[in-house]
Amino acid sequence: MYLNEVRNILTDVLNLGAAGNALTEDSPLLGSLPELDSMAVVSLIGALEDHFGIMVDDDDISASTFATLGSLAAFVQEKRGA
């Protein structure tokens, strides 16, 4: 699973510092991290696309994708076809 890589990218994009290391698979994201606003979502998607070599269409994005760190990692895994 891509949990650690996604956590690292999320931490970098949102500048969470040490707080990012505390995120677990069940950590809520959207609505719980004030840093994760609409502009940050765009930046995060770009960073995930670059890092994992995936393409994310607008239709792929939903609030449930960003519900938890685990749901975001599962989304990346699905996009990678793994």
C-alpha positions in Angstrom: 0.0 0.0 0.0 1.1 3.6 -0.6 0.2 4.9 2.8 3.7 6.1 3.8 4.4 7.8 0.5 1.0 9.5 0.4 1.5 10.7 4.0 4.9 12.1 3.1 3.5 13.9 0.1 0.6 15.3 2.1 2.9 16.4 4.8 5.2 18.2 2.3 2.4 19.9 0.3 0.6 21.1 3.4 3.7 21.9 5.4 2.5 19.9 8.3 6.0 19.2 9.7 6.1 16.8 12.6 2.2 16.7 12.8 2.2 14.9 9.5 4.1 12.0 11.0 1.2 11.4 13.5 -1.3 10.8 10.6 -2.6 7.2 10.5 -4.7 5.4 8.0 -7.8 6.4 9.8 -6.8 10.1 10.2 -9.6 12.3 8.8 -8.4 14.8 6.2 -11.0 16.9 4.5 -12.7 19.1 7.0 -10.2 18.2 9.8 -7.0 19.7 8.4 -7.4 23.4 8.1 -4.4 23.4 5.7 -6.4 21.2 3.2 -8.4 23.8 1.4 -9.4 23.8 -2.2 -6.1 25.2 -3.4 -4.2 22.7 -1.4 -6.3 19.8 -2.9 -5.2 21.0 -6.3 -1.5 21.1 -5.3 -1.8 17.7 -3.6 -3.4 16.1 -6.7 -0.6 17.5 -8.8 2.1 16.2 -6.4 0.5 12.8 -6.4 0.3 12.7 -10.2 4.0 13.7 -10.5 5.2 11.2 -7.8 3.1 8.2 -8.8 2.9 8.8 -12.6 -0.9 8.9 -12.5 -3.5 11.1 -14.1 -6.4 12.3 -12.0 -9.5 13.5 -13.9 -11.9 15.9 -12.3 -14.6 13.2 -12.3 -12.3 11.0 -10.2 -12.3 13.5 -7.3 -14.8 13.3 -4.5 -15.0 14.2 -0.9 -14.8 10.5 0.0 -11.4 10.3 -1.7 -10.1 12.8 0.8 -12.0 11.5 3.8 -9.0 9.8 5.5 -5.4 9.2 4.8 -6.3 5.6 4.1 -9.0 6.5 1.5 -6.5 8.8 -0.3 -3.8 6.0 -0.3 -6.4 3.5 -1.6 -7.4 6.0 -4.4 -3.7 6.2 -5.4 -3.4 2.4 -5.3 -6.5 2.1 -7.6 -5.1 4.7 -10.0 -1.8 2.8 -10.2 -3.7 -0.3 -11.0 -2.1 -2.2 -8.2 
